[in-house]
Amino acid sequence: MATATFTGLEPLTERIRDRARELGFEHVGVAPLGPSEHAEAYCRWVDAGFAGEMRYLTREDAARKRADPDLVVPGARSAIVVAKNYFPGGNPAGDETPADRAIFARYARGHDYHELLKPRLIELQDWIAAELVPLGGRAYVDTGPVLERELAVRAGLGWFGKNTMLIRPTVGSYLFLGAILVDVELSYDEPFTEDRCGTCENCLTHCPTAALLGIADDGAPVMDARRCISYLTIELKGPIPRELRPLIGNRVYGCDICQEVCPHNNPKFVQLASESAFRPRPGAHGAELIEIMGIDQVEFSRRFKGSPVKRTKRRGLLRNVAVALGNWGSSDAVPALVAALQDHEPLIREHAAWALGQIASRQGCPSDGVSASVAAIEGQLAAEENESVREELSLALDEISGNGTSQPA
C-alpha cells in the first residue's frame, strides 16, 4: 500500500498521535533524539553499586546504548513516547490490607503489561511505515536500553518525580511507558521543564527502607535500588538481607508506597484503567498469606500465568510470603511455615526458618506455637545440608532464646 504524502511534519505527527490513541495509549508525545542528558548521572549511579544485581543495567554496552540512541537505532532522530494508565481500582493513596494478607504492587495485580503493550507499539510502528512514511525503528516497553522516563519528559508527558516515577499533571504516576525510536524527523512536543514536586518530600520520608536519596545535580532522582522493596521482592534472586526483612511488612511483590503518598496521585485525578486486563485477578492481591505459602509449582503456574508475578518464580514469591508471615507475627502462621521447612527450595526453607524465629521470639512465654517452632527448627537443622539454611535455622533458635540480632539496626 502506498504511503500518504504530507506537506509538513505536523500533519504527519498528528496522524501518529491519533493512531496511538486508537490503539489505547491515553497519552502520546514526540521528542527529538540525541545524547542522554542523564548519561553521566546514570554511570555514577551504576558505579555507586545502586543497581545491585540488575546486570542488564550495568553492562558496559547497555550503558553506552542508553547514553546514545543512535547505537540502538542507527540514524535515530525521533522518539514516539506513549503512556497508559494502569490503576486497577481501590484507593490510589493506599489500600487498607490486613497484615495477614498479601499486598501486590498495583501494576502486578492484572495481566503482564509487556505482553499487552509491546505488540501494540509494534503495530503502531508497522502502520506508520505502511501508511505514512517509510522508516526504521525499534519499539520498547521497559525491556531495552532506553531511558523511557527521560524521553517522556522530553516529549512533554510529565516530570521526573523524587520517587523516580514519571508524574503527569492531573493524572499522577500510575502509568506504563513505551517508546518507539525511529529514524525519521517528526514534529516535536515542548519538553516538560517544571519540577512540580517542589519542597514535598513525602516519598523520601515514607519509604520504609530509605531507598530514595533525593535529586542529583542534573535533576534526576536517585534511588539505591538495593534497598527498594520492589528490588528486594522481585529483582533480588537470593536471600533478602536480614536487617531489611522487618521493613517489608506484607508486601510480597513490589511496592507502591512512594506513589501512594504522592499528592499528585490524588483520588480526584487518578482514573481507573480502561484496560480490563489490568484489573485485579483472583488469588493475588489480598489473598491470605497462609494460603499462598502452601501453593505448589502447578498452582503457581496456573494462578500467575500471564502475570508479571511469574518473573519472581515460585521460590521468590514464597520467600517473600515467608517474610510477610514473620512480620505478621501470628502463631496461626506456624503450621504453614513448619511445612515450608520441608520445601525442596533452599531459599524458601531459609526464610521460613527466619519467620518461625520471629514469631516464636515474640510469644514471650512458652506456648504450643513456640514448642512446635523449636521442634521443627531443631529437626530440620539435624537433617539440613544447605549451609545458608543451616545458618538461618541456628539464628532462629538464637532469636527464640533471646540471643538473636535480627531486628533492624
C-alpha positions in Angstrom: 0.0 0.0 0.0 1.3 3.4 -0.9 2.2 5.8 1.9 0.4 9.1 2.3 2.1 12.3 1.4 2.2 15.3 3.7 3.1 18.9 3.2 4.6 19.3 6.7 5.7 17.4 9.7 2.8 18.5 11.9 0.0 16.7 10.0 2.2 13.5 9.8 2.9 13.6 13.6 -0.8 14.3 14.4 -1.8 11.2 12.4 0.7 9.2 14.5 -0.8 10.6 17.7 -4.3 9.8 16.6 -3.4 6.2 15.7 -1.6 5.7 19.0 -4.7 6.8 20.9 -6.8 4.5 18.8 -4.5 1.7 20.0 -5.3 2.5 23.6 -2.5 4.8 24.6 -4.1 7.7 26.5 -1.0 10.0 26.4 1.3 10.5 23.4 4.3 12.7 23.0 7.1 13.1 20.4 10.6 14.1 21.2 13.9 14.6 19.3 16.6 12.1 20.0 20.1 12.9 20.9 22.7 12.1 23.6 21.1 11.5 27.0 21.2 14.4 29.4 21.4 11.9 32.3 24.1 9.7 31.0 26.8 10.8 33.4 24.4 10.5 36.4 23.4 7.1 35.2 27.1 6.0 35.1 27.6 7.4 38.6 24.6 5.5 39.8 26.0 2.3 38.4 29.4 2.9 39.7 28.0 3.5 43.2 26.6 0.0 43.1 23.0 1.2 43.4 21.8 -1.2 40.7 22.5 -4.2 42.9 22.3 -7.5 40.9 20.5 -6.0 37.9 23.2 -6.8 35.4 21.1 -5.8 32.4 21.5 -2.2 33.7 25.2 -2.3 34.4 26.7 -4.0 31.3 29.0 -1.6 29.5 27.2 -2.0 26.2 23.8 -1.3 27.9 25.2 1.9 29.4 26.5 3.1 26.1 23.2 2.5 24.3 21.3 4.3 27.0 23.6 7.3 26.5 23.4 7.3 22.7 20.1 6.2 21.0 22.0 6.0 17.7 23.6 2.8 18.9 20.1 1.3 19.3 18.6 2.6 16.1 21.2 3.8 13.5 20.2 7.3 12.4 17.7 7.6 15.2 16.0 11.0 15.1 12.7 10.9 17.0 11.1 9.1 19.9 7.3 8.4 19.9 6.6 8.1 23.6 3.3 6.7 25.0 1.8 6.3 28.4 -1.1 4.1 29.5 -3.0 4.3 32.8 -2.9 1.0 34.8 -4.6 2.0 38.0 -6.6 -1.2 38.9 -9.1 0.3 41.4 -9.3 1.0 45.1 -7.7 4.0 46.8 -4.7 5.4 45.0 -3.5 6.8 48.3 -3.3 3.3 49.8 -5.5 0.3 50.4 -6.2 -1.0 53.9 -4.8 -4.5 53.7 -4.7 -6.6 56.9 -1.3 -7.9 58.0 -2.3 -11.5 57.3 -3.0 -10.8 53.6 -0.7 -10.2 50.7 0.0 -6.8 49.1 1.0 -6.9 45.4 2.1 -3.7 43.6 -0.8 -2.3 41.6 0.9 -2.9 38.2 1.2 -6.6 39.0 -2.5 -7.3 40.0 -3.6 -8.0 36.5 -2.0 -9.1 33.2 1.6 -8.6 32.3 1.8 -5.2 30.6 4.7 -6.2 28.4 2.5 -8.8 26.7 -0.2 -6.3 26.0 1.6 -3.1 25.1 4.6 -4.2 23.1 2.5 -5.7 20.3 0.5 -2.5 20.0 3.7 -0.5 19.8 4.9 -2.7 17.0 1.5 -2.4 15.3 1.8 1.4 15.5 5.3 1.3 14.0 4.2 -1.0 11.2 1.2 1.2 10.5 3.4 4.3 10.2 5.8 2.5 7.8 2.9 1.2 5.7 0.5 4.1 5.7 2.6 7.3 6.3 6.3 7.2 5.8 9.0 4.5 5.4 11.1 4.2 8.5 13.4 2.1 10.5 13.0 1.8 14.3 12.6 -0.2 17.4 9.8 -0.4 19.9 10.4 -0.8 23.7 8.3 -1.4 26.7 10.6 -1.4 29.7 12.9 -4.1 28.4 15.5 -2.3 26.2 18.5 0.0 26.6 16.3 3.1 26.7 15.8 5.8 29.3 12.0 6.0 28.8 11.3 8.5 31.6 13.9 10.9 30.2 12.3 10.6 26.8 8.8 11.1 28.3 10.0 14.3 29.9 11.4 15.5 26.6 8.1 14.6 24.9 6.2 16.8 27.4 4.4 14.0 29.2 5.4 14.9 32.7 8.3 15.4 35.0 10.7 13.2 37.0 9.3 12.9 40.5 11.5 12.5 43.6 10.1 9.0 43.8 11.8 8.3 40.4 8.4 8.0 38.6 7.2 10.0 35.7 4.4 12.1 37.1 1.8 13.7 34.7 -0.2 16.7 35.8 -3.8 15.9 36.8 -3.1 12.3 36.0 -0.5 11.0 38.5 2.1 8.3 38.2 0.2 5.1 37.7 1.4 4.9 34.1 3.1 2.4 31.9 5.6 3.9 29.4 6.6 2.7 26.0 8.7 4.3 23.2 9.4 3.8 19.5 12.8 5.1 18.3 12.6 6.0 14.6 15.0 7.3 12.0 12.7 10.0 10.6 12.1 13.6 11.7 8.8 14.5 13.2 7.1 17.5 14.8 8.1 17.6 18.4 6.2 18.5 21.6 7.6 21.0 24.1 9.6 19.3 26.8 8.2 19.4 30.4 10.6 21.7 32.2 8.8 22.3 35.5 9.6 20.4 38.7 6.2 20.2 40.4 7.4 18.2 43.4 8.6 21.5 44.9 9.6 21.1 48.5 7.4 18.0 49.1 9.4 15.0 50.3 6.6 12.6 51.2 8.1 9.8 49.2 11.5 10.2 50.7 10.3 10.2 54.3 7.7 7.4 53.9 10.0 4.9 52.1 10.4 2.2 54.8 13.9 1.2 53.7 15.2 4.7 52.9 15.9 3.7 49.3 15.1 7.2 47.9 18.1 9.5 48.1 16.8 12.8 46.6 17.7 14.6 43.4 21.1 14.5 41.6 22.8 17.7 40.3 21.4 17.1 36.8 17.8 16.9 38.1 17.4 13.2 38.0 16.1 11.4 41.2 18.4 8.9 42.8 17.4 5.6 44.3 19.6 2.9 46.0 17.8 0.0 44.4 19.4 -2.4 46.7 17.1 -1.1 49.5 13.9 -0.7 47.4 11.2 -3.2 48.3 10.4 -3.7 44.6 14.0 -4.8 44.1 14.1 -6.9 47.2 10.9 -8.8 46.3 11.4 -9.1 42.5 14.9 -8.5 41.2 16.9 -9.9 44.0 17.2 -13.7 43.4 18.9 -14.7 46.7 18.2 -14.1 50.4 16.7 -10.8 51.4 19.1 -9.0 53.8 18.0 -9.8 57.3 18.0 -6.2 58.5 15.6 -5.3 55.7 13.1 -8.1 56.2 11.1 -6.5 59.0 10.7 -3.3 56.9 8.9 -5.1 54.1 5.7 -5.8 56.0 3.3 -7.8 54.0 4.4 -6.5 50.6 5.1 -9.7 48.7 5.6 -8.4 45.1 6.7 -4.8 44.5 5.8 -1.7 46.4 3.6 1.4 45.8 4.3 3.4 49.0 6.2 6.2 47.2 3.2 6.6 44.8 0.6 6.3 47.5 2.0 9.2 49.5 2.4 11.4 46.4 0.0 14.3 46.4 -0.3 14.1 42.6 -1.9 10.7 42.9 -4.9 12.5 44.3 -8.1 10.3 44.1 -9.7 13.2 42.2 -7.2 12.8 39.4 -6.4 9.1 39.2 -8.7 7.2 36.8 -9.5 3.5 36.6 -7.6 1.7 33.9 -9.6 1.4 30.7 -7.9 -1.9 30.0 -9.8 -4.7 31.7 -6.7 -6.9 31.7 -5.1 -4.6 34.3 -7.9 -5.2 36.8 -7.0 -7.5 39.7 -7.1 -11.2 39.2 -8.2 -13.6 42.0 -5.6 -15.2 44.2 -3.1 -12.4 44.2 -3.5 -9.1 46.0 -5.4 -9.5 49.2 -5.1 -13.3 49.3 -4.3 -14.9 52.6 -0.6 -15.2 53.2 -1.0 -18.7 54.7 -2.9 -19.9 51.6 -0.2 -18.6 49.2 2.5 -20.2 51.3 1.1 -23.6 50.5 0.9 -23.4 46.7 3.0 -25.8 44.7 4.6 -25.2 41.3 1.5 -26.4 39.4 -0.8 -23.9 41.2 1.8 -21.1 40.9 1.9 -21.6 37.2 -1.8 -21.7 36.9 -2.5 -18.7 39.1 0.1 -16.4 37.7 0.0 -17.3 34.0 0.3 -14.1 32.0 1.1 -12.1 35.2 4.2 -10.1 36.0 4.5 -12.2 39.1 5.8 -15.1 37.1 9.1 -13.1 36.9 10.0 -13.9 40.5 9.2 -17.6 40.2 7.6 -19.7 42.9 10.7 -19.7 45.1 10.9 -15.9 45.0 7.3 -15.3 45.8 7.2 -17.8 48.7 10.4 -16.4 50.0 8.6 -13.0 50.2 5.5 -14.6 51.7 7.5 -16.3 54.4 9.0 -12.9 55.3 5.5 -11.4 55.4 4.3 -14.2 57.7 7.2 -13.5 60.0 6.3 -9.8 60.1 2.6 -10.6 60.8 3.9 -12.5 63.8 0.8 -14.7 64.5 1.2 -18.2 65.7 -1.5 -19.1 63.1 1.3 -19.0 60.6 3.4 -21.6 62.3 1.9 -24.7 60.6 2.4 -23.3 57.1 6.0 -22.2 57.9 6.8 -25.6 59.5 5.6 -27.3 56.3 7.8 -24.8 54.3 10.9 -26.1 56.1 10.5 -29.2 54.0 10.2 -27.4 50.7 12.7 -28.5 48.0 13.8 -24.9 47.5 16.6 -23.8 50.0 15.6 -20.2 49.6 12.1 -20.9 50.9 13.4 -23.0 53.8 15.8 -20.3 54.7 13.2 -17.6 55.0 10.6 -19.9 56.6 13.2 -20.5 59.4 13.6 -16.8 59.9 9.9 -16.3 60.1 9.5 -19.0 62.7 12.2 -17.4 64.7 10.4 -14.0 64.5 7.1 -15.4 65.5 8.3 -17.6 68.4 10.5 -14.9 69.8 7.5 -12.6 70.1 5.4 -15.0 72.1 7.1 -14.0 75.3 6.3 -17.2 77.2 6.1 -21.0 76.5 3.3 -21.8 74.1 2.3 -24.5 71.6 3.5 -22.3 68.8 6.9 -21.8 70.3 7.3 -25.5 71.1 6.2 -26.5 67.6 8.6 -24.0 66.0 11.6 -25.1 68.1 10.9 -28.8 67.4 10.6 -28.2 63.7 13.7 -26.0 63.5 15.8 -28.4 65.5 14.6 -31.4 63.5 15.4 -29.6 60.2 18.8 -28.5 61.5 19.7 -32.1 62.2 18.9 -33.0 58.6 19.7 -29.8 56.6 22.7 -29.9 54.3 22.5 -26.4 52.8 24.8 -24.1 54.7 22.8 -21.0 54.3 19.7 -22.7 55.5 21.6 -24.2 58.5 22.8 -20.7 59.4 19.3 -19.3 59.3 18.0 -22.2 61.4 20.6 -21.6 64.0 19.9 -17.9 64.1 16.2 -18.6 64.5 17.0 -20.7 67.6 19.1 -17.9 68.9 16.3 -15.5 68.3 13.9 -17.7 70.2 16.2 -18.0 73.1 16.7 -14.2 73.2 20.3 -14.2 71.8 19.5 -13.2 68.2 20.3 -10.0 66.5 17.9 -10.0 63.5 16.0 -6.8 64.4 16.6 -3.7 62.2 19.7 -1.8 63.1 
